[in-house]
Amino acid sequence: MHYEKYVAQRAKDIEISTIRYFFNMVKEVEGAISLCIGEPDFTTPSHINQAAVEALDDGRTFYTPNAGLYELRQEISEYLNRRYQLDYKPESEIVVTIGASQAIDVVIRTLIEPGDEVLIPQPSFVAYGPCTILAGGTPVYVPTYLEDNFVLRPEVLEKYISPRSKLLILPYPNNPTGAVMTEEQLKAIAQVVKKHDLIVASDEIYSELTYGMEHTAFAKIEEMWERTITINGFSKAYAMTGWRLGYIAAPEGFAQQILKVHQYNVACAATMGQYAAIEAMKNGDNDIATMRIQYDKRRKYLLESLREMGLKCFEPKGAFYVFPSIKETGLNSEEFAKRLLWEGKVAVVPGNAFGENGQGFIRLSYATSMENLEEAVKRMKDFLKTL
């Protein structure tokens, strides 16, 4: 059976994530410490779990509306207004999704037609390009640079815009770099967006995880609300990765078209998870604050440790990643990551997993215990001495 001849070319054109490749490789190295996966090491707060248990016990296990429970959409609307001064109507401008990942997929598929180009800052989350290809569009990667703290610059963005450009992905706070954009920097991007009549998908899944500065929602920038589709979720802020809950907030003209794609894709998110999300929105602020304090301590420790090792590293202000340069070792990203795993027993992700512009860097997640970080740092120091 020649299976390949039956498989769509679009599926052949995408690759399995390098992040998962290294994550799975860790299992082959006994005693290895993994700093690979961007997943909180905290368990979901008990009061959130209890809300799901109560929903199950009460028999609330039936389908919800495609857009999600109305009470949850109300809570999301109030949260976005309270935290980021954004106004969205719960009845028609919010769609609850199966994680931010599904949100990214349905947004791109709703907007993109064959021939359309999607502008994607790089390095960035691995899903944007493959989702674009699967939608029949063309990903156009816009480089960001260490000397700019991996912030998207308007003059660089301009160089990659063509008459076919339709959608800009704006992934800040950023995975893998931890970069954050200020309100002034976002305003400069907004001018380019308006000039070239672009739509923006602003992936703000790490919006609650910023350090020493407040997150600015792109839709809050003047004249950008009508052009922006905001993507967010519960995984990172509330330590709810396995619950698979996200949401889209967008003007009704976009949201109702997205809802159709979402409906035929998954029908709705899991009912008991939505009740847990309501509890998270209502009473989860203190949980976020507690976890953020711990992340910040780890961030400072890991940044200082990497610099003491002689690795050049800018200070990440968001998410839970550090993205140091390993160029001075003479190894490329994959060589460094493989040797560090097999010789040093520390698993990291090579920077080029996030695009060609990540070559020469590695990503370390500090969403793990301080004990693990301290041991990983010790092993990395010993490994670097052998190079």
Contacts in CASP RR format, 6 or more apart in sequence:
PFRMAT RR
TARGET T0000
AUTHOR 0000-0000-0000
METHOD contacts of the structure
MODEL  1
MHYEKYVAQRAKDIEISTIRYFFNMVKEVEGAISLCIGEPDFTTPSHINQ
AAVEALDDGRTFYTPNAGLYELRQEISEYLNRRYQLDYKPESEIVVTIGA
SQAIDVVIRTLIEPGDEVLIPQPSFVAYGPCTILAGGTPVYVPTYLEDNF
VLRPEVLEKYISPRSKLLILPYPNNPTGAVMTEEQLKAIAQVVKKHDLIV
ASDEIYSELTYGMEHTAFAKIEEMWERTITINGFSKAYAMTGWRLGYIAA
PEGFAQQILKVHQYNVACAATMGQYAAIEAMKNGDNDIATMRIQYDKRRK
YLLESLREMGLKCFEPKGAFYVFPSIKETGLNSEEFAKRLLWEGKVAVVP
GNAFGENGQGFIRLSYATSMENLEEAVKRMKDFLKTL
4 12 0 8 1.000
10 133 0 8 1.000
10 134 0 8 1.000
10 136 0 8 1.000
11 134 0 8 1.000
13 133 0 8 1.000
14 129 0 8 1.000
14 130 0 8 1.000
14 133 0 8 1.000
14 134 0 8 1.000
15 130 0 8 1.000
17 126 0 8 1.000
17 353 0 8 1.000
18 126 0 8 1.000
18 349 0 8 1.000
18 350 0 8 1.000
18 352 0 8 1.000
18 353 0 8 1.000
19 36 0 8 1.000
19 37 0 8 1.000
19 126 0 8 1.000
19 349 0 8 1.000
19 353 0 8 1.000
22 36 0 8 1.000
22 337 0 8 1.000
22 341 0 8 1.000
22 347 0 8 1.000
22 348 0 8 1.000
22 349 0 8 1.000
22 350 0 8 1.000
22 353 0 8 1.000
23 34 0 8 1.000
23 36 0 8 1.000
23 37 0 8 1.000
23 347 0 8 1.000
25 341 0 8 1.000
25 347 0 8 1.000
26 32 0 8 1.000
26 34 0 8 1.000
26 36 0 8 1.000
26 341 0 8 1.000
26 347 0 8 1.000
29 341 0 8 1.000
29 342 0 8 1.000
29 345 0 8 1.000
29 347 0 8 1.000
31 345 0 8 1.000
32 341 0 8 1.000
32 345 0 8 1.000
32 346 0 8 1.000
32 347 0 8 1.000
33 345 0 8 1.000
33 346 0 8 1.000
33 347 0 8 1.000
33 368 0 8 1.000
33 372 0 8 1.000
33 375 0 8 1.000
33 376 0 8 1.000
33 379 0 8 1.000
34 347 0 8 1.000
34 368 0 8 1.000
35 346 0 8 1.000
35 347 0 8 1.000
35 348 0 8 1.000
35 364 0 8 1.000
35 365 0 8 1.000
35 366 0 8 1.000
35 368 0 8 1.000
35 372 0 8 1.000
35 373 0 8 1.000
35 376 0 8 1.000
36 347 0 8 1.000
36 348 0 8 1.000
36 349 0 8 1.000
36 365 0 8 1.000
37 365 0 8 1.000
37 367 0 8 1.000
38 175 0 8 1.000
38 320 0 8 1.000
38 321 0 8 1.000
38 365 0 8 1.000
38 367 0 8 1.000
39 235 0 8 1.000
39 241 0 8 1.000
39 365 0 8 1.000
39 367 0 8 1.000
40 235 0 8 1.000
40 236 0 8 1.000
40 239 0 8 1.000
40 241 0 8 1.000
40 291 0 8 1.000
40 320 0 8 1.000
40 367 0 8 1.000
41 367 0 8 1.000
41 368 0 8 1.000
41 369 0 8 1.000
42 239 0 8 1.000
42 291 0 8 1.000
42 294 0 8 1.000
43 239 0 8 1.000
44 238 0 8 1.000
44 239 0 8 1.000
44 240 0 8 1.000
44 243 0 8 1.000
44 276 0 8 1.000
45 238 0 8 1.000
45 239 0 8 1.000
45 280 0 8 1.000
45 284 0 8 1.000
45 287 0 8 1.000
47 279 0 8 1.000
47 283 0 8 1.000
47 284 0 8 1.000
48 238 0 8 1.000
48 240 0 8 1.000
48 276 0 8 1.000
48 279 0 8 1.000
48 280 0 8 1.000
48 284 0 8 1.000
48 287 0 8 1.000
49 276 0 8 1.000
50 279 0 8 1.000
51 275 0 8 1.000
51 276 0 8 1.000
51 278 0 8 1.000
51 279 0 8 1.000
52 272 0 8 1.000
52 273 0 8 1.000
52 275 0 8 1.000
52 276 0 8 1.000
54 275 0 8 1.000
55 61 0 8 1.000
55 271 0 8 1.000
55 272 0 8 1.000
55 273 0 8 1.000
55 275 0 8 1.000
55 276 0 8 1.000
56 272 0 8 1.000
60 271 0 8 1.000
60 272 0 8 1.000
60 275 0 8 1.000
61 271 0 8 1.000
61 272 0 8 1.000
62 271 0 8 1.000
63 267 0 8 1.000
63 268 0 8 1.000
63 271 0 8 1.000
64 96 0 8 1.000
64 268 0 8 1.000
64 269 0 8 1.000
64 271 0 8 1.000
64 274 0 8 1.000
65 268 0 8 1.000
66 95 0 8 1.000
66 259 0 8 1.000
66 262 0 8 1.000
66 263 0 8 1.000
66 267 0 8 1.000
66 268 0 8 1.000
67 73 0 8 1.000
67 94 0 8 1.000
67 95 0 8 1.000
67 96 0 8 1.000
67 259 0 8 1.000
67 262 0 8 1.000
67 268 0 8 1.000
68 95 0 8 1.000
68 96 0 8 1.000
68 268 0 8 1.000
68 269 0 8 1.000
68 274 0 8 1.000
69 96 0 8 1.000
69 271 0 8 1.000
69 274 0 8 1.000
69 275 0 8 1.000
69 278 0 8 1.000
70 90 0 8 1.000
70 91 0 8 1.000
71 278 0 8 1.000
72 96 0 8 1.000
72 274 0 8 1.000
72 275 0 8 1.000
72 277 0 8 1.000
72 278 0 8 1.000
72 281 0 8 1.000
73 90 0 8 1.000
73 91 0 8 1.000
73 94 0 8 1.000
73 96 0 8 1.000
74 90 0 8 1.000
75 277 0 8 1.000
75 278 0 8 1.000
75 281 0 8 1.000
75 282 0 8 1.000
76 88 0 8 1.000
76 90 0 8 1.000
76 94 0 8 1.000
76 96 0 8 1.000
76 247 0 8 1.000
76 249 0 8 1.000
76 281 0 8 1.000
77 87 0 8 1.000
77 88 0 8 1.000
77 89 0 8 1.000
77 90 0 8 1.000
77 93 0 8 1.000
77 94 0 8 1.000
77 249 0 8 1.000
78 281 0 8 1.000
79 281 0 8 1.000
80 86 0 8 1.000
80 87 0 8 1.000
80 88 0 8 1.000
80 217 0 8 1.000
80 230 0 8 1.000
80 249 0 8 1.000
81 87 0 8 1.000
83 207 0 8 1.000
83 208 0 8 1.000
84 207 0 8 1.000
84 215 0 8 1.000
84 216 0 8 1.000
84 217 0 8 1.000
84 219 0 8 1.000
84 220 0 8 1.000
85 217 0 8 1.000
85 220 0 8 1.000
86 217 0 8 1.000
86 219 0 8 1.000
86 220 0 8 1.000
86 225 0 8 1.000
86 230 0 8 1.000
86 249 0 8 1.000
88 94 0 8 1.000
88 249 0 8 1.000
88 250 0 8 1.000
89 252 0 8 1.000
92 252 0 8 1.000
92 255 0 8 1.000
92 256 0 8 1.000
93 249 0 8 1.000
93 250 0 8 1.000
93 251 0 8 1.000
93 252 0 8 1.000
93 255 0 8 1.000
94 247 0 8 1.000
94 248 0 8 1.000
94 249 0 8 1.000
94 255 0 8 1.000
95 103 0 8 1.000
95 247 0 8 1.000
95 248 0 8 1.000
95 250 0 8 1.000
95 255 0 8 1.000
95 258 0 8 1.000
95 259 0 8 1.000
95 262 0 8 1.000
96 245 0 8 1.000
96 246 0 8 1.000
96 247 0 8 1.000
96 268 0 8 1.000
96 269 0 8 1.000
96 274 0 8 1.000
96 277 0 8 1.000
97 103 0 8 1.000
97 106 0 8 1.000
97 245 0 8 1.000
97 246 0 8 1.000
97 247 0 8 1.000
97 248 0 8 1.000
97 262 0 8 1.000
97 266 0 8 1.000
97 269 0 8 1.000
98 244 0 8 1.000
98 245 0 8 1.000
98 246 0 8 1.000
98 266 0 8 1.000
98 269 0 8 1.000
98 270 0 8 1.000
99 233 0 8 1.000
99 234 0 8 1.000
99 235 0 8 1.000
99 244 0 8 1.000
99 245 0 8 1.000
99 246 0 8 1.000
99 269 0 8 1.000
100 203 0 8 1.000
100 205 0 8 1.000
100 231 0 8 1.000
100 232 0 8 1.000
100 233 0 8 1.000
100 235 0 8 1.000
100 246 0 8 1.000
101 127 0 8 1.000
102 244 0 8 1.000
102 246 0 8 1.000
102 262 0 8 1.000
102 265 0 8 1.000
102 266 0 8 1.000
103 231 0 8 1.000
103 233 0 8 1.000
103 246 0 8 1.000
103 247 0 8 1.000
103 248 0 8 1.000
104 127 0 8 1.000
104 128 0 8 1.000
104 131 0 8 1.000
104 201 0 8 1.000
104 203 0 8 1.000
104 231 0 8 1.000
105 127 0 8 1.000
105 131 0 8 1.000
105 134 0 8 1.000
105 265 0 8 1.000
106 248 0 8 1.000
106 258 0 8 1.000
106 261 0 8 1.000
106 262 0 8 1.000
106 265 0 8 1.000
107 201 0 8 1.000
107 229 0 8 1.000
107 231 0 8 1.000
107 248 0 8 1.000
107 258 0 8 1.000
108 118 0 8 1.000
108 128 0 8 1.000
108 131 0 8 1.000
108 132 0 8 1.000
108 135 0 8 1.000
108 167 0 8 1.000
108 201 0 8 1.000
109 131 0 8 1.000
109 134 0 8 1.000
109 135 0 8 1.000
109 261 0 8 1.000
110 254 0 8 1.000
110 257 0 8 1.000
110 258 0 8 1.000
110 260 0 8 1.000
110 261 0 8 1.000
111 166 0 8 1.000
111 167 0 8 1.000
111 199 0 8 1.000
111 201 0 8 1.000
111 254 0 8 1.000
112 118 0 8 1.000
112 132 0 8 1.000
112 135 0 8 1.000
112 136 0 8 1.000
112 137 0 8 1.000
112 166 0 8 1.000
112 167 0 8 1.000
113 136 0 8 1.000
113 137 0 8 1.000
114 136 0 8 1.000
114 137 0 8 1.000
115 136 0 8 1.000
115 137 0 8 1.000
115 138 0 8 1.000
115 164 0 8 1.000
116 136 0 8 1.000
116 137 0 8 1.000
116 138 0 8 1.000
116 164 0 8 1.000
116 166 0 8 1.000
116 167 0 8 1.000
117 137 0 8 1.000
117 138 0 8 1.000
117 139 0 8 1.000
117 140 0 8 1.000
117 162 0 8 1.000
117 164 0 8 1.000
117 165 0 8 1.000
117 166 0 8 1.000
117 167 0 8 1.000
118 128 0 8 1.000
118 129 0 8 1.000
118 132 0 8 1.000
118 137 0 8 1.000
118 138 0 8 1.000
118 139 0 8 1.000
118 140 0 8 1.000
118 166 0 8 1.000
118 167 0 8 1.000
118 168 0 8 1.000
118 169 0 8 1.000
119 140 0 8 1.000
119 142 0 8 1.000
119 157 0 8 1.000
119 160 0 8 1.000
119 161 0 8 1.000
119 165 0 8 1.000
119 167 0 8 1.000
119 168 0 8 1.000
119 169 0 8 1.000
119 198 0 8 1.000
120 128 0 8 1.000
120 129 0 8 1.000
120 132 0 8 1.000
120 139 0 8 1.000
120 140 0 8 1.000
120 141 0 8 1.000
120 142 0 8 1.000
120 169 0 8 1.000
121 141 0 8 1.000
121 142 0 8 1.000
121 143 0 8 1.000
121 144 0 8 1.000
121 152 0 8 1.000
121 169 0 8 1.000
121 170 0 8 1.000
121 171 0 8 1.000
121 174 0 8 1.000
122 141 0 8 1.000
122 142 0 8 1.000
122 143 0 8 1.000
122 144 0 8 1.000
122 354 0 8 1.000
122 355 0 8 1.000
122 356 0 8 1.000
122 357 0 8 1.000
122 358 0 8 1.000
123 144 0 8 1.000
123 150 0 8 1.000
123 174 0 8 1.000
123 176 0 8 1.000
123 177 0 8 1.000
123 323 0 8 1.000
123 351 0 8 1.000
123 354 0 8 1.000
123 355 0 8 1.000
123 357 0 8 1.000
123 358 0 8 1.000
123 361 0 8 1.000
124 169 0 8 1.000
124 171 0 8 1.000
124 174 0 8 1.000
124 175 0 8 1.000
124 176 0 8 1.000
124 354 0 8 1.000
124 355 0 8 1.000
125 171 0 8 1.000
125 175 0 8 1.000
125 176 0 8 1.000
125 203 0 8 1.000
125 354 0 8 1.000
126 353 0 8 1.000
126 354 0 8 1.000
128 139 0 8 1.000
128 169 0 8 1.000
128 171 0 8 1.000
129 139 0 8 1.000
132 138 0 8 1.000
132 139 0 8 1.000
133 139 0 8 1.000
138 164 0 8 1.000
140 160 0 8 1.000
140 162 0 8 1.000
140 165 0 8 1.000
141 160 0 8 1.000
141 355 0 8 1.000
141 356 0 8 1.000
141 357 0 8 1.000
142 152 0 8 1.000
142 156 0 8 1.000
142 157 0 8 1.000
142 160 0 8 1.000
143 156 0 8 1.000
143 357 0 8 1.000
144 150 0 8 1.000
144 151 0 8 1.000
144 152 0 8 1.000
144 153 0 8 1.000
144 156 0 8 1.000
144 177 0 8 1.000
144 179 0 8 1.000
144 357 0 8 1.000
145 357 0 8 1.000
146 312 0 8 1.000
146 314 0 8 1.000
146 325 0 8 1.000
146 361 0 8 1.000
149 179 0 8 1.000
149 314 0 8 1.000
149 315 0 8 1.000
150 174 0 8 1.000
150 177 0 8 1.000
150 178 0 8 1.000
150 179 0 8 1.000
150 314 0 8 1.000
150 323 0 8 1.000
151 179 0 8 1.000
151 181 0 8 1.000
151 185 0 8 1.000
152 170 0 8 1.000
152 172 0 8 1.000
152 181 0 8 1.000
152 185 0 8 1.000
152 189 0 8 1.000
153 188 0 8 1.000
154 188 0 8 1.000
154 189 0 8 1.000
154 191 0 8 1.000
154 192 0 8 1.000
157 168 0 8 1.000
157 189 0 8 1.000
157 192 0 8 1.000
158 192 0 8 1.000
161 192 0 8 1.000
161 196 0 8 1.000
161 198 0 8 1.000
165 196 0 8 1.000
165 198 0 8 1.000
166 198 0 8 1.000
166 199 0 8 1.000
167 198 0 8 1.000
167 199 0 8 1.000
167 200 0 8 1.000
167 201 0 8 1.000
168 189 0 8 1.000
168 193 0 8 1.000
168 198 0 8 1.000
168 199 0 8 1.000
168 200 0 8 1.000
168 201 0 8 1.000
169 200 0 8 1.000
169 201 0 8 1.000
169 203 0 8 1.000
170 189 0 8 1.000
170 200 0 8 1.000
170 201 0 8 1.000
170 202 0 8 1.000
170 203 0 8 1.000
170 218 0 8 1.000
171 203 0 8 1.000
172 179 0 8 1.000
172 180 0 8 1.000
172 181 0 8 1.000
172 202 0 8 1.000
172 203 0 8 1.000
172 204 0 8 1.000
173 179 0 8 1.000
173 180 0 8 1.000
173 204 0 8 1.000
173 206 0 8 1.000
173 207 0 8 1.000
173 209 0 8 1.000
173 210 0 8 1.000
173 215 0 8 1.000
173 317 0 8 1.000
173 318 0 8 1.000
173 319 0 8 1.000
174 180 0 8 1.000
174 206 0 8 1.000
174 318 0 8 1.000
174 319 0 8 1.000
175 206 0 8 1.000
175 319 0 8 1.000
175 321 0 8 1.000
175 354 0 8 1.000
176 321 0 8 1.000
176 323 0 8 1.000
176 349 0 8 1.000
176 351 0 8 1.000
176 353 0 8 1.000
176 354 0 8 1.000
176 363 0 8 1.000
177 316 0 8 1.000
177 321 0 8 1.000
177 323 0 8 1.000
178 206 0 8 1.000
178 316 0 8 1.000
178 317 0 8 1.000
178 318 0 8 1.000
178 319 0 8 1.000
178 321 0 8 1.000
178 322 0 8 1.000
178 323 0 8 1.000
179 316 0 8 1.000
179 317 0 8 1.000
179 318 0 8 1.000
180 210 0 8 1.000
180 213 0 8 1.000
180 215 0 8 1.000
180 316 0 8 1.000
180 317 0 8 1.000
180 318 0 8 1.000
181 189 0 8 1.000
181 216 0 8 1.000
182 213 0 8 1.000
182 216 0 8 1.000
183 216 0 8 1.000
183 221 0 8 1.000
186 216 0 8 1.000
186 218 0 8 1.000
186 221 0 8 1.000
187 221 0 8 1.000
187 222 0 8 1.000
189 218 0 8 1.000
190 218 0 8 1.000
190 221 0 8 1.000
190 222 0 8 1.000
190 223 0 8 1.000
190 224 0 8 1.000
192 198 0 8 1.000
193 200 0 8 1.000
193 224 0 8 1.000
193 227 0 8 1.000
194 223 0 8 1.000
194 227 0 8 1.000
198 227 0 8 1.000
199 227 0 8 1.000
199 228 0 8 1.000
199 229 0 8 1.000
199 254 0 8 1.000
200 218 0 8 1.000
200 224 0 8 1.000
200 227 0 8 1.000
200 228 0 8 1.000
200 229 0 8 1.000
201 228 0 8 1.000
201 229 0 8 1.000
201 231 0 8 1.000
202 217 0 8 1.000
202 218 0 8 1.000
202 219 0 8 1.000
202 228 0 8 1.000
202 229 0 8 1.000
202 230 0 8 1.000
202 231 0 8 1.000
203 231 0 8 1.000
204 215 0 8 1.000
204 217 0 8 1.000
204 218 0 8 1.000
204 230 0 8 1.000
204 231 0 8 1.000
204 232 0 8 1.000
205 231 0 8 1.000
205 232 0 8 1.000
205 233 0 8 1.000
205 235 0 8 1.000
205 236 0 8 1.000
206 236 0 8 1.000
206 318 0 8 1.000
206 319 0 8 1.000
206 320 0 8 1.000
207 215 0 8 1.000
207 217 0 8 1.000
207 232 0 8 1.000
207 237 0 8 1.000
208 215 0 8 1.000
208 236 0 8 1.000
208 237 0 8 1.000
208 288 0 8 1.000
208 292 0 8 1.000
209 236 0 8 1.000
209 237 0 8 1.000
209 292 0 8 1.000
209 295 0 8 1.000
209 318 0 8 1.000
209 319 0 8 1.000
209 320 0 8 1.000
210 317 0 8 1.000
210 318 0 8 1.000
211 292 0 8 1.000
211 295 0 8 1.000
211 296 0 8 1.000
211 299 0 8 1.000
211 317 0 8 1.000
211 318 0 8 1.000
212 317 0 8 1.000
213 317 0 8 1.000
217 230 0 8 1.000
218 224 0 8 1.000
218 228 0 8 1.000
218 230 0 8 1.000
219 225 0 8 1.000
219 228 0 8 1.000
219 230 0 8 1.000
219 249 0 8 1.000
225 251 0 8 1.000
226 251 0 8 1.000
228 250 0 8 1.000
229 248 0 8 1.000
229 249 0 8 1.000
229 250 0 8 1.000
229 254 0 8 1.000
229 258 0 8 1.000
230 248 0 8 1.000
230 249 0 8 1.000
230 250 0 8 1.000
231 246 0 8 1.000
231 247 0 8 1.000
231 248 0 8 1.000
232 246 0 8 1.000
232 247 0 8 1.000
232 249 0 8 1.000
233 245 0 8 1.000
233 246 0 8 1.000
233 247 0 8 1.000
234 240 0 8 1.000
234 243 0 8 1.000
234 245 0 8 1.000
234 246 0 8 1.000
234 277 0 8 1.000
234 280 0 8 1.000
235 241 0 8 1.000
235 242 0 8 1.000
235 243 0 8 1.000
235 244 0 8 1.000
235 245 0 8 1.000
235 246 0 8 1.000
236 319 0 8 1.000
236 320 0 8 1.000
237 288 0 8 1.000
238 280 0 8 1.000
238 284 0 8 1.000
238 287 0 8 1.000
238 288 0 8 1.000
239 287 0 8 1.000
239 291 0 8 1.000
240 276 0 8 1.000
240 277 0 8 1.000
240 280 0 8 1.000
243 270 0 8 1.000
243 273 0 8 1.000
243 276 0 8 1.000
243 277 0 8 1.000
244 269 0 8 1.000
244 270 0 8 1.000
245 269 0 8 1.000
245 270 0 8 1.000
245 273 0 8 1.000
245 274 0 8 1.000
245 276 0 8 1.000
245 277 0 8 1.000
246 269 0 8 1.000
248 255 0 8 1.000
248 258 0 8 1.000
249 255 0 8 1.000
250 258 0 8 1.000
280 287 0 8 1.000
295 320 0 8 1.000
295 366 0 8 1.000
295 367 0 8 1.000
297 370 0 8 1.000
298 320 0 8 1.000
298 366 0 8 1.000
298 368 0 8 1.000
298 370 0 8 1.000
298 373 0 8 1.000
299 316 0 8 1.000
299 320 0 8 1.000
299 322 0 8 1.000
299 366 0 8 1.000
301 366 0 8 1.000
301 370 0 8 1.000
301 373 0 8 1.000
301 374 0 8 1.000
301 377 0 8 1.000
302 322 0 8 1.000
302 364 0 8 1.000
302 366 0 8 1.000
302 373 0 8 1.000
302 377 0 8 1.000
303 313 0 8 1.000
303 315 0 8 1.000
303 316 0 8 1.000
303 322 0 8 1.000
305 373 0 8 1.000
305 377 0 8 1.000
306 313 0 8 1.000
306 322 0 8 1.000
306 324 0 8 1.000
306 364 0 8 1.000
307 313 0 8 1.000
309 377 0 8 1.000
309 380 0 8 1.000
309 381 0 8 1.000
309 384 0 8 1.000
310 328 0 8 1.000
310 384 0 8 1.000
311 324 0 8 1.000
311 325 0 8 1.000
311 326 0 8 1.000
311 328 0 8 1.000
312 324 0 8 1.000
312 325 0 8 1.000
312 327 0 8 1.000
312 328 0 8 1.000
313 322 0 8 1.000
313 323 0 8 1.000
313 324 0 8 1.000
313 325 0 8 1.000
314 323 0 8 1.000
316 322 0 8 1.000
316 323 0 8 1.000
320 365 0 8 1.000
320 366 0 8 1.000
320 367 0 8 1.000
321 363 0 8 1.000
321 364 0 8 1.000
321 365 0 8 1.000
321 366 0 8 1.000
322 363 0 8 1.000
322 364 0 8 1.000
322 366 0 8 1.000
323 351 0 8 1.000
323 361 0 8 1.000
323 362 0 8 1.000
323 363 0 8 1.000
323 364 0 8 1.000
324 361 0 8 1.000
324 362 0 8 1.000
324 364 0 8 1.000
325 360 0 8 1.000
325 361 0 8 1.000
326 333 0 8 1.000
326 336 0 8 1.000
326 360 0 8 1.000
326 361 0 8 1.000
326 362 0 8 1.000
327 360 0 8 1.000
329 336 0 8 1.000
329 384 0 8 1.000
329 387 0 8 1.000
330 387 0 8 1.000
331 339 0 8 1.000
331 387 0 8 1.000
332 350 0 8 1.000
332 352 0 8 1.000
332 359 0 8 1.000
332 360 0 8 1.000
333 350 0 8 1.000
333 351 0 8 1.000
333 352 0 8 1.000
333 353 0 8 1.000
333 358 0 8 1.000
333 359 0 8 1.000
333 360 0 8 1.000
333 361 0 8 1.000
333 362 0 8 1.000
334 350 0 8 1.000
334 352 0 8 1.000
336 350 0 8 1.000
336 360 0 8 1.000
336 362 0 8 1.000
337 347 0 8 1.000
337 348 0 8 1.000
337 349 0 8 1.000
337 350 0 8 1.000
337 362 0 8 1.000
339 383 0 8 1.000
340 346 0 8 1.000
340 347 0 8 1.000
340 348 0 8 1.000
340 362 0 8 1.000
340 380 0 8 1.000
340 383 0 8 1.000
341 347 0 8 1.000
341 348 0 8 1.000
343 383 0 8 1.000
343 386 0 8 1.000
344 379 0 8 1.000
344 380 0 8 1.000
344 382 0 8 1.000
344 383 0 8 1.000
345 379 0 8 1.000
346 376 0 8 1.000
346 379 0 8 1.000
346 380 0 8 1.000
346 383 0 8 1.000
348 362 0 8 1.000
348 363 0 8 1.000
348 364 0 8 1.000
349 362 0 8 1.000
349 363 0 8 1.000
350 362 0 8 1.000
350 363 0 8 1.000
351 358 0 8 1.000
351 359 0 8 1.000
351 360 0 8 1.000
351 361 0 8 1.000
351 362 0 8 1.000
351 363 0 8 1.000
352 358 0 8 1.000
352 359 0 8 1.000
352 360 0 8 1.000
353 363 0 8 1.000
354 363 0 8 1.000
364 376 0 8 1.000
366 373 0 8 1.000
END
